[in-house]
Amino acid sequence: MMEKKPLKTQFVISFILILVFSFIATIATYFFGFVLYKKIEYKNMYPANYFEKKIPEIEEHIRKSGVSILSREGRAALEKIIPTEGISYQVMDKFGRRIYGTDEGLIIGDKDQLCRKINTTFSLKGKYIRLVPIIDQEGKIAGAVSLSYSLVPTYRSLFDKIWISFIFFAVIFSPFFYLILCTWMFSRIFYKNIVKPLNLLIQASEKIGEKNLDFFIDYDAPNELGRLCKAFNEMRGELEKSLILQWRMEQQRQEMLEALAHDLKTPASIIKGYAEALMEGDQQNSDKICRYLNIIKENTDKITTFVNKIRYVSELEFSDFNLEPEPVDIKVFILKKEEGYRLLSQKKNIKIYTNVCDTRHREALCLIDKEKLERILDNIVTNSIRFTPNSGRINIDVTIKDDRLYFLICDTGKGFSPKDLVHIFDRFYRGDSARNSEGEHMGLGLYIARKLVEAHGGTIKAFNRSEGGACVAFDISVCRN
C-alpha cells in the first residue's frame, strides 16, 4: 500500500500520478473537443469563404442601384443585403472620401487611387477589400463602395460565438485545470496517508500530558512515520518503566520508614521502660541498676547498628567509593573468619566448615579490599546462622582461579522460598521467615553484599541445594601480588 511507503516515495509517486492523469485527461479533452468542433463546424459556424461568396450578390445590387446608393433610401437598401456581422462597408465619393458606412478608417487616399483599384480586390490591415464602382446615368464613376471581409470561419450568431468560445477556451486551458484538480486529489490522498499517524501521535502526546500511559499507537509501517510511532511507543514503555520504578522506589521508601519505625520501636520502648523503672525504683539496689543499664546499653547499641547500616547503604548508593586493595593470604583470612563465625554460632551449636582450593598451585597473595570482603562474608554467613536450625551446619568453600575468587556458602536450613529467590537481594526485603525473627534484622545484609560484590566486578546469586538448605554463591576479581 502507498501509505506504507517512505514519505519521499509517496511524494514522488503522487507527483508522477498528477502529471500522468493530467496528461491523459488533457489528451481525452482535446480529442473530444476536436470531435465536437467537427460536429458544430457546419451547423453553428460559417466557412471561411462564406462572406466572400456574398460579394457578387452585393456587387450586383450596387451596380443596379447606381447613384441612388448615395441617398438615404439607397443606404437602407444596401444595409439590408450586407451581412454586417461578417462584412463591413464604406460608401465614398469619386475622390475617395467617406460618405457613410461601417468602416470608419481611410481606405482610398485620392481619386487616382480610386480609379486604379476599382473592380479589384486588395488587402488592407489583414482584410480583403472589394472596391465596387458607383456608375451614374452618364456612365461615369460617381463614387465607390468598399466591401471588407476576412477569410476565417464565422459564428452564425452571438450566442453560438459565446458558448463555442467558452468551450474552445475550456479545451485550451484544460491542462491547467487538470493539474489543479489532480494536485488537489492526490494531495488529499497524501494528506490522509500522513494525518492518521500524526493524529495518533497527537492523541498520545495529549494522554502523556494527562499522565495516562495506558495507550498504544497502532501504526506499523516501514517509513519515517512508522519509525516515529515505534520510537514513541518505546518512549512510552521506557517512561512507564521509569514511573513504575519511581513508584517502587517510593514504595520501598515507605517500607523502609515502616521497617525503621518497627525496628527502632522495640529497643526504644525497652530503653524508655527501663529508664522509667530506674527513675521510679529503689536506687539502693546496685545489681538491679546495673542489669537495667546493661539492657539500656544493649538496645542503644541496636539502634546505633540500625543507623550505621542505613548510613552505609546511603553511601553505597549515593556516593562513589573506591576499593582499597591490600595483599591478603586467603587461606589465613578464611581461617580467621571461621574462628569468629564459630563463636557467633556456638549458642545454636552450628558447625562451621571451611575449604580453600587454590588452582594456581603456588603460594601467592591476592590484592583485595579486605574490609569490604569481610563485610560481604559477614552479611551472608550471619544470615545463614540466623536461619540455620540448632545443631546445623554451614560450609564455606573458596576457590582461587586465575584472577577471581569464587565463594560458596551453604547451610542446612529450610532454604529460600520462591519469593525469596526473586527478592532476596532487594533492599529491606526480609521474607516471611525473617519477619518473625528478632527485630535486629532489617533486610539490608544481603542487599549490601550484592552492592559490594558488584563493586568488585562480580556477581552474586542465591539458590537451594537439591538435598535441602540454602546457598549463596558470589565471585570477585582480584589482583596478583
C-alpha positions in Angstrom: 0.0 0.0 0.0 1.1 3.5 -0.8 0.6 4.7 2.8 3.3 2.2 4.0 5.9 3.6 1.7 8.5 6.2 2.7 7.3 9.8 2.6 9.7 10.7 -0.2 8.5 7.8 -2.3 4.8 8.8 -1.6 5.6 12.4 -2.7 7.3 11.3 -5.9 4.6 8.8 -6.8 1.9 11.5 -6.1 3.8 13.9 -8.4 4.1 11.4 -11.2 0.4 10.4 -10.9 -0.6 14.1 -11.1 1.4 14.5 -14.3 0.1 11.2 -15.8 -3.5 11.7 -15.0 -3.4 15.4 -16.1 -1.8 14.3 -19.4 -4.4 11.6 -20.1 -7.3 13.9 -19.2 -5.9 16.6 -21.4 -5.5 14.2 -24.4 -9.0 13.0 -23.9 -10.4 16.5 -23.7 -8.5 17.6 -26.8 -9.9 14.6 -28.7 -13.5 15.2 -27.6 -13.0 18.9 -28.3 -11.9 18.1 -31.9 -14.8 15.7 -32.4 -17.2 18.4 -31.1 -15.7 21.0 -33.3 -16.2 18.8 -36.3 -19.9 18.4 -35.4 -20.6 22.0 -34.9 -18.4 23.4 -37.7 -21.1 23.4 -40.3 -24.1 23.8 -38.1 -23.1 26.7 -35.9 -20.3 28.3 -38.0 -19.9 29.8 -41.4 -17.0 28.6 -43.5 -14.0 30.9 -44.1 -15.3 31.9 -47.7 -18.9 32.3 -46.7 -18.9 36.1 -46.8 -16.7 36.1 -49.9 -19.4 34.3 -51.7 -21.9 37.0 -50.8 -19.8 39.7 -52.6 -21.1 39.0 -56.1 -24.7 39.4 -54.9 -23.9 42.7 -53.1 -21.9 43.9 -56.1 -24.8 43.3 -58.4 -27.1 45.3 -56.1 -24.7 48.2 -56.1 -24.4 48.2 -59.9 -28.2 48.2 -60.3 -28.8 50.9 -57.7 -26.3 53.3 -59.2 -26.1 56.8 -57.6 -29.2 56.0 -55.5 -26.8 54.3 -53.2 -25.7 57.7 -52.1 -29.2 58.6 -50.9 -30.8 57.7 -47.6 -33.1 55.2 -49.3 -30.2 53.6 -51.1 -28.3 53.3 -47.8 -31.2 51.4 -46.2 -31.5 49.1 -49.1 -27.8 48.4 -49.1 -27.6 47.6 -45.4 -30.4 45.1 -45.8 -28.4 42.9 -48.2 -25.0 43.3 -46.5 -24.4 40.8 -43.6 -22.8 43.3 -41.2 -21.6 40.6 -38.8 -19.2 39.4 -41.4 -18.8 42.3 -44.0 -18.1 45.9 -43.3 -18.5 48.6 -46.0 -17.8 52.2 -46.8 -19.6 54.4 -49.4 -17.3 57.1 -50.8 -17.5 59.8 -53.4 -15.4 59.9 -56.6 -12.5 61.4 -54.7 -12.4 58.5 -52.2 -13.9 60.5 -49.3 -16.1 58.6 -46.9 -19.9 59.3 -47.1 -21.2 56.6 -44.8 -20.7 53.0 -43.8 -19.5 50.7 -41.0 -15.8 51.2 -41.9 -14.5 54.3 -40.2 -10.9 54.3 -41.4 -9.4 55.7 -44.6 -9.5 53.1 -47.4 -8.8 55.2 -50.6 -6.4 58.2 -50.5 -7.4 60.1 -53.6 -9.2 59.9 -57.0 -6.3 58.3 -58.8 -6.0 55.5 -56.3 -9.8 55.0 -56.6 -9.6 54.7 -60.3 -6.7 52.2 -60.1 -8.5 49.9 -57.6 -12.0 50.0 -59.0 -13.3 46.4 -59.6 -10.3 44.9 -57.9 -9.8 43.0 -54.6 -6.9 44.1 -52.4 -5.8 43.5 -48.8 -5.6 46.1 -46.1 -4.9 45.6 -42.4 -5.5 41.9 -42.6 -8.7 42.1 -44.5 -9.7 41.6 -48.1 -11.4 44.6 -49.7 -13.5 44.5 -52.9 -14.0 48.0 -54.4 -17.2 48.3 -56.4 -17.8 51.4 -58.5 -21.0 53.6 -58.4 -21.9 54.5 -62.0 -24.1 57.4 -62.7 -26.6 57.8 -65.7 -23.8 59.1 -67.9 -21.7 56.1 -67.3 -19.1 58.0 -65.2 -17.8 56.9 -61.8 -19.7 58.8 -59.2 -18.2 57.0 -56.2 -17.4 53.6 -54.9 -18.4 51.0 -52.2 -15.7 49.1 -50.4 -16.7 45.7 -49.0 -14.3 44.4 -46.3 -14.3 40.8 -45.2 -12.0 38.1 -43.8 -11.4 34.6 -44.9 -12.0 33.0 -41.4 -14.8 30.8 -40.0 -17.5 32.9 -38.5 -20.1 32.2 -35.9 -23.7 32.2 -37.1 -24.9 34.1 -34.0 -23.6 35.9 -30.9 -24.9 33.1 -28.7 -23.0 30.5 -30.8 -19.9 32.6 -30.5 -20.2 32.8 -26.7 -20.7 29.2 -26.0 -18.4 27.9 -28.6 -15.7 30.3 -27.5 -16.3 29.1 -23.9 -15.8 25.5 -25.0 -12.7 26.4 -27.0 -11.0 28.2 -24.1 -12.0 25.4 -21.7 -10.3 22.9 -24.0 -7.2 25.1 -24.5 -6.8 25.7 -20.7 -7.9 22.2 -19.6 -4.3 21.1 -18.8 -4.1 23.8 -16.1 -7.5 22.8 -14.7 -6.5 19.1 -14.7 -3.2 19.9 -13.0 -5.0 21.8 -10.2 -7.7 19.1 -9.9 -5.2 16.2 -9.8 -2.9 18.1 -7.4 -5.9 18.6 -5.1 -7.0 15.0 -5.3 -3.6 13.4 -4.8 -2.6 15.9 -2.1 -5.7 14.8 -0.2 -4.6 11.2 -0.5 -1.1 12.1 0.6 -2.5 14.1 3.5 -4.8 11.2 4.6 -1.8 8.9 4.5 0.2 11.0 6.9 -2.6 12.5 9.0 -3.6 9.2 10.6 -0.2 8.5 12.3 0.1 12.2 13.1 -3.3 12.3 14.8 -2.3 9.1 16.8 0.9 10.9 17.9 -1.0 14.0 18.9 -3.5 11.9 20.9 -0.6 10.0 22.5 1.0 13.3 23.4 -2.2 14.6 25.0 -2.5 11.4 27.0 1.0 11.7 28.3 0.2 15.3 29.2 -2.8 13.9 31.2 -0.3 11.4 32.9 -2.1 8.5 31.1 0.3 5.9 29.7 -2.4 3.3 29.1 -2.3 3.5 25.3 -0.5 2.1 22.2 0.0 3.7 18.8 -1.4 1.1 16.4 0.5 2.1 13.3 3.1 -0.1 11.7 4.8 1.0 8.5 8.4 0.8 7.2 8.6 4.6 6.7 9.5 7.6 8.7 6.2 7.9 10.4 6.2 4.2 11.3 9.6 4.5 12.9 8.5 7.7 14.7 5.4 5.8 16.1 7.6 2.9 17.1 10.0 5.2 18.8 7.1 6.9 20.6 5.8 3.5 21.8 9.3 2.6 23.0 9.5 6.0 24.8 6.1 5.3 26.3 7.3 2.0 27.5 10.5 3.4 29.0 8.5 6.2 30.6 6.1 3.6 32.0 9.1 1.6 33.4 10.5 4.8 34.8 7.3 5.7 36.5 6.9 2.1 37.8 10.5 2.3 39.1 9.7 5.6 40.8 6.6 4.1 42.3 8.5 1.1 43.5 11.2 3.3 45.0 8.6 5.3 46.7 7.0 2.1 48.0 10.4 1.0 49.2 11.0 4.3 50.9 7.7 3.8 52.7 8.6 0.3 53.6 12.0 1.5 54.8 10.3 4.0 57.0 7.9 1.4 58.3 10.7 -1.0 58.9 12.7 1.6 60.7 9.8 2.6 62.8 9.1 -1.1 63.6 12.8 -1.9 64.3 13.5 1.1 66.4 10.3 0.9 68.3 11.2 -2.2 70.3 14.7 -1.0 71.6 13.4 2.5 72.1 10.4 1.1 74.2 12.8 -1.1 76.2 15.1 1.9 76.8 12.2 4.0 77.9 10.7 1.3 80.1 14.0 0.6 82.0 14.8 4.3 82.2 11.4 4.9 83.9 12.0 1.9 86.1 15.3 3.4 87.3 13.7 6.7 87.9 10.9 5.3 90.0 12.6 2.2 91.6 14.8 1.6 94.5 18.1 3.4 93.8 19.9 1.4 96.5 19.8 -1.9 94.6 23.0 -1.7 92.6 22.6 -5.1 91.0 19.3 -4.2 89.5 20.6 -0.8 88.4 23.5 -2.5 86.6 21.2 -5.0 84.9 18.9 -2.3 83.8 21.8 -0.1 82.5 23.2 -3.1 80.6 19.8 -3.7 78.9 19.6 0.0 78.0 23.1 -0.2 76.6 22.3 -3.3 74.5 19.3 -1.6 72.9 21.1 1.6 72.4 23.7 -0.5 70.5 20.9 -2.0 68.4 19.7 1.5 67.4 23.3 2.5 66.6 23.7 -0.6 64.4 20.5 0.2 62.6 21.6 3.8 61.9 25.0 2.7 60.8 23.6 0.2 58.3 21.3 2.8 56.8 24.2 5.3 56.5 26.3 2.6 54.9 23.6 1.8 52.4 23.3 5.5 51.6 27.0 5.8 51.0 26.8 2.7 48.6 24.0 4.2 46.6 24.7 7.9 46.5 28.5 8.2 46.6 31.4 6.9 44.6 33.6 4.8 46.8 37.0 3.3 45.7 38.3 -0.1 46.5 41.4 -0.2 48.7 43.1 -3.5 47.8 45.9 -4.9 50.0 47.9 -8.1 49.9 45.9 -10.9 51.7 46.7 -14.5 52.2 43.2 -16.0 51.5 43.8 -19.2 53.5 44.8 -17.3 56.6 42.0 -14.8 56.1 39.4 -17.6 55.8 40.7 -19.5 58.9 40.5 -16.3 60.9 36.9 -15.7 59.8 36.0 -19.3 60.5 37.1 -18.8 64.2 34.9 -15.8 64.5 31.8 -17.5 63.0 32.2 -20.4 65.4 31.9 -18.0 68.3 28.8 -16.5 66.8 27.2 -19.9 66.1 28.1 -21.7 69.3 24.8 -20.8 71.1 22.9 -22.8 68.4 25.6 -25.5 68.2 26.1 -24.9 64.5 29.2 -26.4 62.9 31.3 -24.2 60.6 33.4 -25.8 57.9 35.7 -24.0 55.5 37.7 -25.1 52.5 40.1 -23.2 50.3 41.1 -24.5 46.9 43.9 -22.7 45.0 44.1 -23.9 41.4 47.1 -21.8 40.8 49.3 -24.4 42.5 51.5 -21.8 44.1 51.6 -19.7 47.1 50.7 -16.1 46.3 48.9 -13.3 48.0 45.8 -11.7 46.5 45.2 -8.0 46.3 41.7 -7.4 47.6 39.8 -4.9 49.7 39.9 -6.9 52.9 37.4 -4.7 54.8 34.7 -4.9 52.1 35.2 -8.7 51.6 34.8 -9.2 55.3 31.5 -7.3 55.2 30.3 -9.4 52.3 31.1 -12.7 54.1 29.8 -11.4 57.5 26.4 -10.4 56.0 26.0 -13.7 54.2 27.2 -16.0 57.0 25.3 -14.2 59.8 22.2 -14.6 57.7 22.9 -18.3 57.4 23.4 -18.6 61.1 20.1 -16.8 61.7 18.1 -19.3 59.7 20.0 -22.5 60.3 18.4 -24.6 63.0 20.2 -25.8 66.1 22.9 -28.4 65.5 23.0 -27.4 61.9 25.9 -27.0 59.5 27.4 -24.2 57.4 30.0 -24.8 54.7 32.2 -22.0 53.3 34.1 -23.1 50.1 36.6 -20.8 48.4 38.2 -21.4 45.0 41.0 -19.3 43.7 41.1 -19.5 39.9 43.0 -17.2 37.6 42.3 -13.7 38.7 39.0 -14.4 40.5 37.8 -15.6 43.9 34.8 -17.9 44.0 32.8 -18.3 47.2 30.0 -20.7 48.0 28.2 -20.5 51.4 25.6 -23.3 52.1 23.6 -24.1 55.2 21.3 -26.9 56.3 18.3 -24.6 56.9 14.9 -24.9 55.2 16.2 -22.9 52.1 14.7 -20.0 50.2 11.1 -19.7 49.2 10.3 -18.9 45.6 9.6 -15.3 46.6 12.9 -15.1 48.5 14.8 -16.2 45.4 13.4 -13.3 43.4 13.8 -10.6 46.1 16.4 -11.9 48.5 19.0 -9.2 47.4 16.5 -6.3 47.4 16.8 -3.5 49.8 14.7 -4.0 53.0 13.5 -7.4 51.9 13.1 -9.7 54.9 11.0 -12.5 53.7 8.2 -14.3 55.6 10.5 -16.2 58.0 12.6 -13.1 58.5 9.6 -11.1 59.7 9.1 -13.5 62.5 12.8 -13.3 63.5 14.3 -11.0 66.0 14.0 -7.2 65.5 17.6 -6.5 64.6 17.2 -8.0 61.2 16.5 -5.1 58.7 16.7 -6.8 55.4 19.9 -4.9 54.4 22.6 -7.5 54.9 22.3 -9.3 51.5 21.5 -6.1 49.7 24.8 -4.6 51.0 26.6 -7.8 50.0 25.2 -7.6 46.4 26.3 -3.9 46.1 29.8 -4.7 47.3 30.1 -7.8 45.0 29.1 -5.7 42.0 31.6 -3.0 43.0 34.2 -5.7 42.8 33.1 -6.5 39.3 31.5 -9.8 40.3 28.1 -11.4 40.5 26.0 -13.0 43.3 23.2 -15.5 43.3 21.1 -17.5 45.7 19.7 -21.0 45.2 18.5 -24.1 47.1 20.5 -27.3 47.3 18.8 -30.4 46.0 19.4 -32.2 49.3 18.0 -29.2 51.2 19.4 -25.9 52.6 20.1 -22.5 51.2 23.2 -21.5 49.2 24.7 -18.1 48.2 27.5 -18.0 45.6 29.5 -15.0 44.5 32.7 -14.1 42.8 35.0 -11.1 42.8 38.0 -10.1 40.8 41.4 -9.9 42.4 44.9 -8.7 41.5 48.0 -10.8 41.6 50.7 -9.7 44.1 
